[in-house]
Amino acid sequence: MNHWHPKSWQEKPAKQQANYPSAKALDATLEQLSLLPPLVTSWEIEALKSQLAAAARGEAFLLQGGDCAENFSDCNSQIVTNKLKILLQMSLLLIHGLNKPVIRVGRIAGQFAKPRSADTETIDGITLPSYRGDLINGPEFTPEARIPDPVRLLRGYGRAAMTLNFIRALSDCGFADLHHPENWDLDFMSHSPLAEEYHQVVAELSHSLKFMETLGGARNSELNRVQFFTSHEGLHLHYEQSLTRQVPNRSGYYNLTTHLPWIGFRTAATTDAHIEYFSGIQNPVGVKVGPGMSAQWIEELVERLNPDNQAGKLLFIHRFGVAKIADGLPPLIRAVQRTGRHVLWVSDPMHGNTESTQSGYKTRRFDNILSELEQAIGIHQSEGSILGGVHFELTGDDVTECIGGARGLDEAGLKRAYKTQVDPRLNYEQALEMALAITRKLGRP
């Protein structure tokens, strides 16, 4: 699109954007951001795109997971390490069960903004702007905290940079060495009912690795590190715009805040600002799709976001809910098939299954999450399509936010360690259960 530029989205209706009291202060902050070094590189982005193309062909599998929303306080070594550990553990189970490479993408180092169903919230008769994530305002219910502050964009950039630096340092120093998966054990893992099954898989993989290296007569240095990619919802368009740049020796613009930005379900209208912005960047792009999306809408998304039919460029992350996926997903798959374009299908079995308990906790039922995931696998198989990945909200911490799982967490047990400020996450045990469920449905017979 010859007329596209990083600010062209401003000519379109923009949903879910912060209302800053001073446009001048926002512009000054964006100018500062535009001069800062990029957070990721075009080489990393193109490498991810190539791997996602393999996943769309069924030759690899995408594991995307992390917090519903990061807080600035999550820029903490233990919290970051636990997130990486659970993704590594899940990926080991998937590699073993699916017998194919696993692409690890964290919802990390930038997931600081969240969409809201209303612009304001009212408590005890007082109405204030909604909390939209640490990138925009504070969670405290005070007028001062809820005013959107552009300085938070700089703080978000800084937290993302520090988190990425720590991830890269861990990867390069051997933390993710496949020869030593015992380094990834979480402190509380030994109490899990899945511990024995997980460690059996680790032992099998370690034995296979040693066998292959014995045959080759040398240690495979490529297995000393594991590659992590980052992703976040590209919700705050001013922030995304500020780090969207052209790079030497490549054509087009890259969003250099993250490797894989995605568009939320609420902001996926083809005539609006988010689609306009995402249509011009070279990154692989995800779109959350679900109930209410027509075949025509999906076809327009394909045309706008992948007009050149690049492999690995476009991901559709479907999130219907356990009761709606059987009717809703097949028509969308068929619509994409009619276009003849490359698309990577990814299941998000969590966002359509959120409910509230009588005691006021926002939660998700493990059985509903699992059922939607299993239905998604079956639907893609019956439609001659490929489910190439999964997208989970999860944590490596010992939280109690989703009902069910191996330990039978019930509604009364939620209060023990309910920590999320936005959406409920799978804890480390439930996340491993999901990985095992995927291998049983998609893995080797």
Summary of the structure (lengths in Angstrom):
residues: 445
radius of gyration: 21.3
end to end distance: 46.6
largest distance: 72.8
contacts: 1510
relative contact order: 0.16
helix: 44%
strand: 16%
